[in-house]
Amino acid sequence: MRKLVKMSGLARRHRRVRAKISGTPERPRLAVHRSLQHIYAQVIDDVAGRTLAAASTNEPAFREQATDKLKAGNVDGAHAVGQLIAQRAKEQGITTVVYDRGGYPYHGRVKAVADGAREGGLIF
């Protein structure tokens, strides 16, 4: 007998979002993961199953530019990660992406990553 396990709201939203969004070589997926202390962003080609570019607040390139205002867990840090992922994606020749908020509500740090990526030149 199979035991049914209730999924969390985040897992349900993430599954619903991923059912509708998929990255292609022409328009890869910009996926965001938010933890309590850090934020991570990846540009993913789902057809090939490859990560094309990645950025996070948990890497040395981010820590070098961190100041009192720009910290890993706040909106300013998330905005900087968005700009960093846009820069790295443009180096790979990627200009258009589809945004995957990962089941998180579109506000705060998740929205700041999107705004930073748009300012960096990505189109979605």
C-alpha positions in Angstrom: 0.0 0.0 0.0 1.4 3.4 -1.0 1.5 6.0 1.7 0.3 9.5 0.5 2.5 12.4 1.7 1.1 15.9 1.7 3.3 18.3 -0.3 4.2 21.7 1.0 2.8 24.8 -0.6 6.2 25.6 -2.0 6.6 22.2 -3.6 3.1 22.4 -5.1 3.7 25.8 -6.6 7.1 24.8 -7.9 5.6 21.7 -9.6 2.9 23.8 -11.2 5.4 26.4 -12.5 7.7 23.8 -13.9 4.8 22.1 -15.7 4.4 25.3 -17.8 8.0 26.5 -18.1 10.9 24.8 -19.9 14.2 26.1 -21.2 15.3 25.6 -24.8 18.6 26.4 -26.4 17.1 29.5 -28.0 15.4 30.7 -24.8 16.9 29.0 -21.7 15.3 29.1 -18.2 16.5 31.5 -15.6 15.8 29.6 -12.3 16.0 31.2 -8.9 16.5 29.5 -5.5 16.1 31.4 -2.3 17.4 30.2 1.0 17.3 32.1 4.3 20.9 33.5 3.9 21.6 33.3 0.2 20.1 33.5 -3.3 21.1 31.5 -6.3 20.4 31.9 -10.0 21.1 29.6 -12.9 20.5 29.8 -16.7 19.5 26.3 -17.7 19.0 24.6 -21.1 16.5 21.9 -20.2 16.7 20.1 -23.6 20.4 19.3 -23.1 20.2 19.3 -19.3 23.0 21.8 -18.9 23.6 24.8 -16.7 24.9 27.6 -19.0 25.6 30.2 -16.4 25.2 30.6 -12.6 25.6 33.2 -9.9 25.0 33.4 -6.2 25.6 35.4 -3.1 27.7 32.5 -1.9 30.7 32.9 -4.2 33.9 34.9 -4.0 33.0 37.2 -6.9 30.0 38.5 -4.9 31.8 38.6 -1.5 34.6 40.9 -3.0 32.0 43.6 -3.8 29.9 43.1 -0.7 29.5 46.2 1.6 27.4 47.0 4.6 24.4 47.8 2.4 25.0 45.0 -0.1 24.7 41.8 1.9 23.9 38.2 0.9 20.4 38.0 2.4 18.8 41.2 1.3 17.2 42.7 -1.7 20.3 44.7 -2.7 22.3 41.5 -2.8 19.6 39.7 -4.9 19.6 42.6 -7.3 23.4 42.3 -7.7 23.1 38.6 -8.3 20.6 39.4 -11.1 23.1 41.8 -12.7 25.9 39.2 -12.4 23.8 36.4 -14.0 22.9 38.7 -16.8 26.5 39.6 -17.4 27.5 35.9 -17.4 24.6 34.9 -19.7 25.5 37.6 -22.2 29.1 36.3 -22.3 27.6 33.0 -23.4 25.6 34.8 -26.1 22.3 34.5 -24.3 19.9 37.5 -24.5 16.4 36.1 -24.0 15.4 33.8 -21.1 12.2 32.5 -19.5 12.0 33.3 -15.8 11.4 30.5 -13.3 10.6 31.9 -9.9 10.8 28.4 -8.4 7.5 28.4 -6.6 8.4 31.5 -4.6 6.0 34.5 -4.6 7.2 37.2 -7.1 8.2 39.9 -4.7 11.1 40.9 -2.5 14.4 39.1 -3.3 12.9 37.0 -6.2 11.6 40.1 -7.9 15.0 41.9 -7.3 16.8 39.1 -9.2 14.5 39.6 -12.1 14.9 43.4 -12.0 18.7 43.1 -11.8 18.8 40.7 -14.8 16.6 43.0 -16.8 18.9 45.9 -16.0 21.8 43.7 -17.0 20.3 43.3 -20.5 18.3 40.0 -20.4 14.9 40.0 -22.0 12.0 37.9 -20.6 
